[in-house]
Amino acid sequence: MQTSNSSALPDEKSQAMPGDHLVPNAMAMTTNGITINAPREHVWPWIVQIGAGRAGWYSYDWIDNGGHASTKSILPEHQQLKPGDLVPAIPGTTDAFLAAVVEPPRHLVLTVPGGKGSNQVSYEFLLVPMDQDHTRLIVRGRISHGWPSAPNAGAASSTPRTFIEHVYSVLGRIPRPLTLGVAYVGHRLMESRMLHGIKRRSEEMSRCR
């Protein structure tokens, strides 16, 4: 059984996901996954509380959580996410997701809204039971042809930019093919660490229970 690799299986990469329609005709898409030795009821609490200033992203906290360590516990105050709620991507919410689909304990989709009711980005978490004690977590990111847009709320703030805000600023100035390449590598590294962070926390909680 695959337990530590955070790469998607071939069929996972090709299969349709429930949230694909939120960014139709995507310019680019990534799909990754990891097997977690815990039932999905023990995985969902870690996923629903993600976000900068919330539980963190379980990744490189100096990049996406203002240097604050991602939590190692379940936070009751962040367990009731609903569609339309803000999920900060980085501290200060100059870049933020909105919860688009929340279906515990199975499915979460975050989006970055664009103009005229469209979405620039969708980020999907799907929990698929393998058996009573094992869950497959599949994550998919889709980006539209309008990504990346200019910085939004907070761009004129007098507070110093974070590292990731500087990165976004640079990405907006370089040729599109290079932007996609840099974004893919960075996203893959961050996401792999996040998936392993979720796996480790979920399995520890499952053992304790």
TAURNOR-V919654 format. One record per residue. N is the residue number from 1. RES is the residue in three letters. BURIAL is + if it has 24 or more other ideal C-beta (glycine too) atoms within 12 Angstrom, else -. Layout:
((N RES BURIAL) (N RES BURIAL))
//
This chain:
((1 MET -) (2 GLN -) (3 THR -) (4 SER -) (5 ASN -) (6 SER +) (7 SER -) (8 ALA +) (9 LEU -) (10 PRO -) (11 ASP -) (12 GLU +) (13 LYS -) (14 SER -) (15 GLN -) (16 ALA -) (17 MET +) (18 PRO -) (19 GLY +) (20 ASP -) (21 HIS -) (22 LEU +) (23 VAL +) (24 PRO -) (25 ASN -) (26 ALA +) (27 MET -) (28 ALA +) (29 MET +) (30 THR +) (31 THR +) (32 ASN +) (33 GLY +) (34 ILE +) (35 THR +) (36 ILE +) (37 ASN +) (38 ALA +) (39 PRO +) (40 ARG +) (41 GLU +) (42 HIS +) (43 VAL +) (44 TRP +) (45 PRO +) (46 TRP +) (47 ILE +) (48 VAL +) (49 GLN +) (50 ILE +) (51 GLY +) (52 ALA +) (53 GLY +) (54 ARG +) (55 ALA +) (56 GLY +) (57 TRP +) (58 TYR +) (59 SER +) (60 TYR +) (61 ASP +) (62 TRP -) (63 ILE +) (64 ASP +) (65 ASN +) (66 GLY +) (67 GLY -) (68 HIS -) (69 ALA -) (70 SER +) (71 THR +) (72 LYS -) (73 SER -) (74 ILE +) (75 LEU -) (76 PRO -) (77 GLU -) (78 HIS +) (79 GLN -) (80 GLN -) (81 LEU +) (82 LYS -) (83 PRO -) (84 GLY -) (85 ASP +) (86 LEU +) (87 VAL +) (88 PRO +) (89 ALA +) (90 ILE +) (91 PRO +) (92 GLY +) (93 THR +) (94 THR +) (95 ASP +) (96 ALA +) (97 PHE +) (98 LEU +) (99 ALA +) (100 ALA +) (101 VAL +) (102 VAL +) (103 GLU -) (104 PRO -) (105 PRO +) (106 ARG +) (107 HIS +) (108 LEU +) (109 VAL +) (110 LEU +) (111 THR +) (112 VAL +) (113 PRO +) (114 GLY -) (115 GLY -) (116 LYS -) (117 GLY -) (118 SER -) (119 ASN +) (120 GLN +) (121 VAL +) (122 SER +) (123 TYR +) (124 GLU +) (125 PHE +) (126 LEU +) (127 LEU +) (128 VAL +) (129 PRO -) (130 MET +) (131 ASP -) (132 GLN -) (133 ASP -) (134 HIS +) (135 THR +) (136 ARG +) (137 LEU +) (138 ILE +) (139 VAL +) (140 ARG +) (141 GLY +) (142 ARG +) (143 ILE +) (144 SER +) (145 HIS -) (146 GLY -) (147 TRP +) (148 PRO +) (149 SER +) (150 ALA -) (151 PRO +) (152 ASN -) (153 ALA -) (154 GLY -) (155 ALA -) (156 ALA -) (157 SER -) (158 SER -) (159 THR -) (160 PRO -) (161 ARG -) (162 THR +) (163 PHE -) (164 ILE +) (165 GLU +) (166 HIS -) (167 VAL +) (168 TYR +) (169 SER -) (170 VAL -) (171 LEU +) (172 GLY -) (173 ARG -) (174 ILE -) (175 PRO -) (176 ARG -) (177 PRO -) (178 LEU -) (179 THR +) (180 LEU +) (181 GLY -) (182 VAL -) (183 ALA +) (184 TYR -) (185 VAL -) (186 GLY +) (187 HIS +) (188 ARG -) (189 LEU -) (190 MET +) (191 GLU +) (192 SER +) (193 ARG +) (194 MET +) (195 LEU +) (196 HIS +) (197 GLY +) (198 ILE +) (199 LYS +) (200 ARG +) (201 ARG +) (202 SER +) (203 GLU +) (204 GLU -) (205 MET +) (206 SER +) (207 ARG -) (208 CYS -) (209 ARG -))
//
